[in-house]
Amino acid sequence: MNDLKKPLPVTIVETLGWIYVMLSVLLFILAIVSACRGSGESLSGILFAVLFGLCLLSLPVGMVFALRLGRRTWFLVPNTIVMSLCLIGAIEALCSSATALPFVLLALLFGIGPMVLLFLPSSSRWFNEMSGDDSPSPFGCAGIVVVGVLWLAFVGPCLSDMYFSKIGMQNALSHAMAGRGRALWGCIVFNHSRESGKDWVDASSCTNSTQFVQALWAKLGEDKAPCPYPDSWCIAVNPPDNDKFPVMVTANIDPRELLCSQDKDQPLKLTCPKEWGGTCFKFCEKAGVIVYKGGTSQIFKNKYVRPSLIFNDGIPKPGPDTYFLTPTGCVDFVERQAAVSL
């Protein structure tokens, strides 16, 4: 039985290993929580999070137990590979933003520091003592490390494919929503051209956007099938004569926040319609769609959904009689502006 006390440098590196484990556990929990919130009843999203967490957790656990059994290489090789990848990513980020400099320094520290500490004379004597014939077999910890590497090498690409397939599906759905929005705005423009006519739908007679869209669909829908998107939009009524004014926004965006000049640098909250009883369109918290009066549409990812980034030429002002029909009622900007000015 080895009675040589573990030196401080080895203890420091082992502590670092346990930090890796705790970070992996935290990411594991966050991945599952995010999957449960974002995927709802989707088993594939939750399964992806579980497999990703196991992949992430197995490697640092094996590294720590390998180090405790005196197998220095089993810790250093995975640590060096992972930190090298982190360093490459940090350097790429540094090329576009100086704020990434601390991450470059951390990757260098965590990559080089353990090498230096584990090859100090005191550490080498301890490893030589631990590698004696009476030391425990390293097969268990080595097996965990190998499993972790295999997860990264074989399961990792499969998980990546699942992840990017999910991202691709969200992008496809948002582009489809943008296309439907442009088509719906075309129907609204056509409806305005028939104002006061027999088949005209008066928006002022509707109490919410769902009622307005369904009325339009009943008049102008080609196949007369049920409207596929009745509660997905907030629609401007009496918009100003400005081609850059947002006449339609997806129902996960509050038009009052979108056109609020006082909070133009604040990110907008993307709210899933399920919270007020609507239908989720599968990218509710990831992106928003805006249709402008000129007929163009734009998709914004959640990190870019803020008025100052959406309206580069300044936030357009609604007219004195402009208001929005939303799936839950009307939004009157005159009352909003009066409240802000008090």
Salt bridges, closest charged atoms under 4 A:
GLU14 OE1 - LYS6 NZ 2.42
GLU14 OE2 - ARG68 NH1 2.64
ASP199 OD2 - ARG194 NH2 2.71
ASP254 OD2 - ARG256 NH2 3.06
ASP313 OD2 - LYS244 NZ 2.77
